[in-house]
Amino acid sequence: MRGRRRLVWVAVLLLLVATASVPLRPYVLPKVVTIALAIEQRGIVYSWGGGHGEDPGPSKGTCLGYTGKIKPCPAARTRGLDCSGFTRWVYALAHGTDVLGPGNTDDHVRKLRRVRSAIPGDLVFFGKVTRSRLRTHHVGIYLGDGKMVNAPETGAAVRVDRIDRVKGFAGFFRL
Protein backbone atom coordinates (compact mmCIF):
# COMPACT_ATOMS: atom_id res chain seq x y z
CA MET A 1 0.00 0.00 0.00
CA ARG A 2 2.79 2.41 0.91
CA GLY A 3 4.63 1.74 -2.35
CA ARG A 4 1.48 2.39 -4.34
CA ARG A 5 0.81 5.67 -2.52
CA ARG A 6 4.40 6.76 -3.15
CA LEU A 7 4.02 5.92 -6.87
CA VAL A 8 0.86 8.05 -7.07
CA TRP A 9 2.67 11.00 -5.47
CA VAL A 10 5.59 10.63 -7.87
CA ALA A 11 3.15 10.60 -10.82
CA VAL A 12 1.39 13.72 -9.51
CA LEU A 13 4.71 15.50 -9.05
CA LEU A 14 5.83 14.59 -12.57
CA LEU A 15 2.57 15.89 -14.02
CA LEU A 16 2.89 19.15 -12.11
CA VAL A 17 6.46 19.67 -13.28
CA ALA A 18 5.59 18.81 -16.89
CA THR A 19 2.59 21.13 -17.06
CA ALA A 20 4.36 23.95 -15.25
CA SER A 21 7.00 24.06 -17.98
CA VAL A 22 4.49 24.47 -20.82
CA PRO A 23 4.91 27.92 -22.40
CA LEU A 24 2.01 30.32 -21.94
CA ARG A 25 2.34 31.74 -25.48
CA PRO A 26 0.76 29.53 -28.14
CA TYR A 27 3.28 27.67 -30.24
CA VAL A 28 2.84 29.22 -33.70
CA LEU A 29 6.25 28.72 -35.32
CA PRO A 30 5.14 25.91 -37.68
CA LYS A 31 2.28 28.21 -38.75
CA VAL A 32 4.87 30.94 -39.42
CA VAL A 33 6.73 28.63 -41.82
CA THR A 34 3.54 27.55 -43.61
CA ILE A 35 2.47 31.16 -44.14
CA ALA A 36 5.96 32.29 -45.22
CA LEU A 37 6.19 29.53 -47.83
CA ALA A 38 2.68 30.32 -49.11
CA ILE A 39 3.67 33.99 -49.55
CA GLU A 40 6.88 32.92 -51.30
CA GLN A 41 4.74 31.08 -53.88
CA ARG A 42 2.84 34.30 -54.69
CA GLY A 43 5.86 36.02 -56.28
CA ILE A 44 5.58 39.22 -54.23
CA VAL A 45 8.41 41.56 -55.17
CA TYR A 46 10.84 43.41 -52.97
CA SER A 47 10.08 47.07 -52.41
CA TRP A 48 12.30 49.22 -50.16
CA GLY A 49 10.06 50.25 -47.27
CA GLY A 50 7.21 48.00 -48.47
CA GLY A 51 5.08 46.34 -45.82
CA HIS A 52 5.32 49.20 -43.35
CA GLY A 53 1.91 50.76 -43.74
CA GLU A 54 -0.49 51.10 -40.86
CA ASP A 55 -1.43 47.44 -41.31
CA PRO A 56 1.08 44.69 -42.21
CA GLY A 57 1.16 43.47 -45.80
CA PRO A 58 2.35 44.55 -49.23
CA SER A 59 2.40 48.30 -49.83
CA LYS A 60 4.21 50.80 -51.98
CA GLY A 61 7.67 51.48 -50.68
CA THR A 62 9.68 54.64 -50.27
CA CYS A 63 12.85 55.96 -51.85
CA LEU A 64 13.89 57.64 -48.60
CA GLY A 65 17.17 55.99 -47.58
CA TYR A 66 17.20 53.72 -50.67
CA THR A 67 20.66 52.37 -51.55
CA GLY A 68 19.73 49.61 -53.98
CA LYS A 69 21.38 48.76 -57.30
CA ILE A 70 18.44 49.63 -59.54
CA LYS A 71 18.40 53.34 -60.45
CA PRO A 72 16.25 55.35 -60.30
CA CYS A 73 14.66 53.97 -57.16
CA PRO A 74 11.57 51.90 -58.09
CA ALA A 75 10.18 51.57 -54.53
CA ALA A 76 7.68 54.45 -54.60
CA ARG A 77 5.89 52.87 -57.57
CA THR A 78 6.34 49.21 -56.51
CA ARG A 79 3.82 47.40 -54.32
CA GLY A 80 5.72 44.79 -52.32
CA LEU A 81 7.65 44.06 -49.16
CA ASP A 82 11.10 44.69 -47.79
CA CYS A 83 12.67 42.11 -45.46
CA SER A 84 11.25 43.45 -42.20
CA GLY A 85 7.89 44.19 -43.84
CA PHE A 86 7.76 40.55 -44.96
CA THR A 87 8.52 39.13 -41.49
CA ARG A 88 6.11 41.59 -39.88
CA TRP A 89 3.28 40.45 -42.17
CA VAL A 90 3.99 36.73 -41.69
CA TYR A 91 4.11 37.05 -37.90
CA ALA A 92 0.92 39.14 -37.89
CA LEU A 93 -0.91 36.49 -39.91
CA ALA A 94 0.40 33.66 -37.70
CA HIS A 95 -0.34 35.40 -34.38
CA GLY A 96 -3.57 37.11 -35.42
CA THR A 97 -2.19 40.53 -34.45
CA ASP A 98 0.71 42.80 -35.44
CA VAL A 99 3.18 41.46 -32.85
CA LEU A 100 6.30 43.02 -34.46
CA GLY A 101 4.67 46.37 -35.28
CA PRO A 102 5.98 49.02 -37.64
CA GLY A 103 9.66 49.77 -37.88
CA ASN A 104 12.81 48.29 -39.31
CA THR A 105 14.97 45.30 -38.44
CA ASP A 106 16.52 47.11 -35.45
CA ASP A 107 13.07 47.89 -34.05
CA HIS A 108 11.95 44.29 -34.48
CA VAL A 109 15.00 42.62 -32.95
CA ARG A 110 14.42 44.66 -29.76
CA LYS A 111 11.08 42.86 -29.27
CA LEU A 112 12.64 39.39 -29.49
CA ARG A 113 15.00 37.22 -27.50
CA ARG A 114 18.13 35.61 -28.90
CA VAL A 115 18.16 31.80 -28.99
CA ARG A 116 21.16 29.52 -29.42
CA SER A 117 19.36 26.73 -31.24
CA ALA A 118 16.97 27.86 -33.94
CA ILE A 119 13.79 26.07 -34.86
CA PRO A 120 11.79 26.64 -38.04
CA GLY A 121 9.83 29.89 -37.73
CA ASP A 122 12.46 31.77 -35.73
CA LEU A 123 13.82 34.97 -37.23
CA VAL A 124 17.40 35.12 -38.46
CA PHE A 125 19.03 38.57 -38.37
CA PHE A 126 22.11 39.92 -40.10
CA GLY A 127 24.25 42.81 -38.94
CA LYS A 128 25.64 43.53 -35.48
CA VAL A 129 23.70 42.65 -32.32
CA THR A 130 25.68 42.99 -29.09
CA ARG A 131 24.96 44.49 -25.67
CA SER A 132 26.53 47.76 -26.77
CA ARG A 133 25.57 47.88 -30.45
CA LEU A 134 22.49 47.16 -32.52
CA ARG A 135 22.73 47.70 -36.25
CA THR A 136 20.96 45.12 -38.39
CA HIS A 137 20.52 45.16 -42.15
CA HIS A 138 18.47 42.05 -43.00
CA VAL A 139 16.03 39.51 -41.55
CA GLY A 140 14.51 36.26 -42.77
CA ILE A 141 12.35 33.44 -41.44
CA TYR A 142 14.36 30.33 -40.59
CA LEU A 143 13.23 27.12 -42.29
CA GLY A 144 15.85 24.74 -40.94
CA ASP A 145 18.76 23.07 -42.74
CA GLY A 146 20.55 26.43 -43.17
CA LYS A 147 17.72 28.00 -45.20
CA MET A 148 15.40 30.97 -44.78
CA VAL A 149 12.50 32.66 -46.57
CA ASN A 150 13.21 36.34 -47.13
CA ALA A 151 12.58 39.43 -49.22
CA PRO A 152 16.18 39.73 -50.40
CA GLU A 153 16.73 42.84 -52.52
CA THR A 154 15.36 45.23 -55.11
CA GLY A 155 14.54 43.37 -58.31
CA ALA A 156 13.86 40.05 -56.59
CA ALA A 157 10.74 38.39 -55.22
CA VAL A 158 10.29 36.80 -51.79
CA ARG A 159 12.26 33.55 -51.99
CA VAL A 160 14.09 30.78 -50.16
CA ASP A 161 17.84 31.33 -49.75
CA ARG A 162 20.66 29.75 -47.82
CA ILE A 163 21.51 31.76 -44.71
CA ASP A 164 25.17 32.00 -45.74
CA ARG A 165 24.12 33.94 -48.87
CA VAL A 166 23.84 37.07 -46.69
CA LYS A 167 26.89 38.49 -44.92
CA GLY A 168 26.97 39.37 -41.24
CA PHE A 169 24.99 36.63 -39.50
CA ALA A 170 23.87 38.16 -36.15
CA GLY A 171 21.85 35.30 -34.67
CA PHE A 172 18.48 33.63 -34.30
CA PHE A 173 15.67 35.35 -32.42
CA ARG A 174 12.28 34.27 -31.10
CA LEU A 175 9.20 36.13 -29.87
N, C-alpha and C positions, 0 to 999 in steps of 0.2 A: 504494500500500500504506500509506504513512504517513497519508494523508488518511482512509483507511478505519479505521485504528487510532485515530486521533484522534476520529472520529465515534463509535466504540464507547465510548471513555472518556467522551465527553460524555454519551452515552445512559446509561451506568452512573451517572455523577454526578447526572444529572437524576432517575433512579429513586431513588437514595439520599436526595436532598433531599426528593422527594415523599413517600416512605414515612416519613421521619423526622418529618414534620410532621403525620402522622395522629394524632389524639388517642387516648390510651390508654383513656379511658372510652368505653363503647359509646354510640353516638348514639341516644338514646331519645326525643328531643323529639317527633317525629311520633307516636310511641306515646302520649305524654302527652296530646296533643290528641285522639286517637281515644278514649282512655279517658275524658277529661273530657267530651267530647260525648256519649258513651254514658251517663254518669252523669247528665248534664243531662236526658236523655230519660226518666229514671226518676222525675222529680218529687220528689226527696228534699228535704225542707224544711230550712230554717235552724233551728238550735237553738244558742243561746249556749253555748259550751263543748262542743258536740257534735263527735265525731270525735277526741277526745283521751283515749280509753281506753288500755289497755295496748297494744292492737293498733289500727292505723288502721282507719277505717271508721265508719259511722253509729253513734251512741250517744246515750243521754240526755244532755242538757246539764246546766248548773248555773245557779243564779240568783245565785251569788257574783259580784259585779262587774257584774251585768246593768244596762244603761242604756237598753234598748230602749223603743219606743213602746207596745207592748202590755202592759197591766197587768191583773192581776198577771203576773209573769214566768211564761211557759209552758215555759221550757227544761227544768226538772227532770222534766216529764212528756212531753216531746217528743223522739222519737228522730230525729236528723238530724245535720247538720254545720254548724259555723261556717266562716268563710272559710279559716282556717289548717287546720282539720280536713279540709276538702275537698281543699286542695292537698296536704296530707300523705298522704291516702289515694290520690289519683291518682298521686303520685310513687312511693309504695310499690308500687302495682300495676305501674307502668311499669318500675321498676328491680328488682322482685322482692324488695325489702327496704325497711325503714322508713328511708329515707335522710334525711328531715327530722326524724324523731323527735318526741316529745311537745313541747309548748310552744306559745307564741303566735307572732304574726307577727314580733316582735322576735327571738325565739329562732331562728326559721327564717332570717331574713335574714342572721344572723351566719354561717350555714353556706354562704352563696352568695357569688358574686362579681358585682359590678355590670357590666353590659355596655351599651355605647352604642347598638348596633343590635340590637334584639330580633328573635328568630325565633320562630315558633309553638312553644309549649311552654315558653318562658321564663316566669318569674313576674314579675308587675307588682305593685309595692308602693305603698302610699299612706301618707303621714305625713311624717316628717322623718328622713332618713338622711344624716348628714354625719360627718366624722371625729370631731367632738366630741359629736354627739347622735344617738341612735337611739330613735325613738318612732313606731312604725308603728301603723296602725289598720285596715288592710284589705289583702288580697292576692287576686289572681286569676291565672288561667292565660291567657297571651297567645295569641290566635288569629291575629293579623295584622289588617291593615286597621282598626286602632284599636279592636278588640274583644277581649273576654276572657270566659271562663267563670268564674263566681264564685258563692259562697253569699253573697248580698247583705245580708240583714237579716231580723229576726224577721218572720214572716208571709209570707215569700217562699220559693220553691223555688230550687234551684241553676238558674242561667240564664245566657244570653249577654247581656252589656251592652256598651255603648260605654265605653271607658276614661274619657272625660271626664264620665261620669255621677257619678263619685266625685271628691270634692275632695282635693287634696293629693298629686298624683302625685309619687312619690319616686324612681321609676326601675325599670328592668328588671334582673332578676337571674337568674343561671344557676348550676346546680350544677357 
